[in-house]
Amino acid sequence: PPPEKSKETLEAKSAFSATLLNIGSTHASPLVERAHTITENAAALDKQQAELEAHTAALAKQNESWDKLAGEARDGLKEIGDVQNWAEVVERELLVLEEMMGYVESKGVEGDGGDVEEGEGEEGNGGIIDDRDGVGKG
């Protein structure tokens, strides 16, 4: 081969290699930057994941605390309901006693024409005193 042709071939190879390197650099540079950004983002995501896991654990602990508090409040309300129920039972019983006392008093009024009370009276009369005059009956 003539020396000029091999010189031209060598120059063409050099130009082609330079063009390939230039194209490679042109296209590789954004890819390298992108790979670097992806790596940085992956590290940031790992950090955020760790923070999220820590916050989730804290929220789970807070949730357990609130669940316990809600259970205690529920038990307290149940106790209040039990007390209210007891008070209603006592109130009903007192109303029954009041009605019974009214009945007894009305029978006493019908029987002797006056109110009857317990008190100190003569022996043998059961301590019953007529309110009208304080005289023991027996």
Secondary structure as UniProt FT lines:
FT   HELIX           3..112
FT   STRAND          116..118
FT   TURN            123..127
FT   STRAND          128..130
FT   TURN            131..133
//
